Amino acid sequence: MAALKDWEAARGKCQEIKREAVNHLDKYLLQFEEKVIAHGGHVFWASDGAEACAYVTELAARNNVKTVVKSKSMVTEEIHLSAALEKIGITAWETDLGEYIVQLRNEAPYHIVTPAMHLNRQQIGALFKEKLGESVPNDDPGQLVALARRKLRQAFFAAEMGISGANFIVADSGAIAISTNEGNGRLTTSLPRIHVAVVGIEKVIPRLEDLATLWPVLATSGTGQPITTYSTMIGGPRRPGEADGPEEFHVVLLDNGRSNLLGNAEQREVLHCIRCGACLNICPVYRHVGGHTYNTTYPGPIGSVLTPHLRGREFEHLSQASSLCGACTSVCPVKIDLHHHLLHNRRDATQAGDTRFSERMGFRFWRTAMQHPRLYAFGGWMARKSLRLLYGLGLAGSVFDPMRVWSRQRAPVPLPAQSFRGLWKKDLWKKDIEKKDLGK
């Protein structure tokens, strides 16, 4: 951040760029489409994930594609594109190292920026030995990377189609902008004869010059770099006289619920997100529970805000998993007011009447208890005693466990020996004795 003269001014500029783009999304998307077509590319508008997958799979089948390489793309995870390709007999390889690792484990990415950060080198070494048939002495990181590189190079040179996402799509030039730290994005988009970019409609920005602000702010917020190692712009298929590049260039513009969010003036700014992952890294909840806990494509505070809009009411509970401390808002490079949007989601869920009867009764009891301190203290004492007995009998997670929503899939919450009220009184008593000693 110190490399930028005024970090807060840079954040403000990014917010301004994204606000302009999202508030005039129709204008800039049409301008982008016009430029892509003028450069010899193709644009397909997909209203949902099924349409996007159908377009890509039909394109692959029509061109007798057998192998696909994919650069890191959260939006293709969102629509489960790899599974759709594999369903018609096409092998799809993730080429980002972290994505490749979690693909071998048949897992979703753990983090927006660092998909395999939940694994250590010993686990990765064991995985490579099992899946790739080669062992690496002492699980040396350099040799593990070299092994993955050798395997992936075979996929790169065999693939007939490369699929990428895009960090930004530039309206005035018809180019897509991709940021990677491994160079796999350039191999994915230049070696195969067909390149397909699957992009959410909110990724558009008005002008090429906007990248001068967005790219360094994205890199700084995401990984603490002044600029991402490989910043690539792609403006269409290979032209006469060019040494490399695809013969065909396709852009799939995905809606998948984004237009509904665009129509919500109160929460529209959620579409400003540039997927840096800063909110996950600062969040006191997601720093501890990780990205797999709630089974969503986009984890963390931004995922808790965005997912209910993209995937419906069954994910409204995500907005409850927050302390509302505001740390996510303080680090967001485009200044999205994330903790207030979490509150908006909570309000909307309550007003829609989606809460269960048992939940409503539980909160009524909670309100009553909070208004009567002795009842609250007695309730806490009873809960500790009852749960300790229940867990002692091995019934954690069973139908008898009132905490089973949590404990049936996770370790039971550790029970304190004393209540917070008791500890507080004890601490005050100690401080009182200390004051008396100092007085003497």
Secondary structure, DSSP 8 states (H G I E B T S, - for coil): -TTSS-HHHHHHHHHHHHHHHHHTHHHHHHHHHHHHHHTT-EEEEESSHHHHHHHHHHHHHHTT--EEEE---HHHHHHTHHHHHHHTT-EEEE-SHHHHHHHHTT---SSSS-TTTT--HHHHHHHHHHHHS---GGG-HHHHHHHHHHHHHHHHHH-SEEEE--SEEETTTTEEEEEESSSHHHHHHHSSSEEEEEEEGGGEES-GGGHHHHHHHHHHHHHS-SS-SEEEEE-SS--TT-SS--SEEEEEEE-TTHHHHHT-TTTGGGGG-----HHHHH-TTHHHH-STTTT-SS-HHHHHHHHHHHH-GGGGGGGGS-----HHHHH-TT---HHHHHHHHHHHHHHTT-S-HHHHHHHHHHHHHHH-HHHHHHHHHHHHHHHHHHHHTT-TTSTT-TTHHHHTTS------SS-HHHHHHHHHHHHHHHHHHHH-
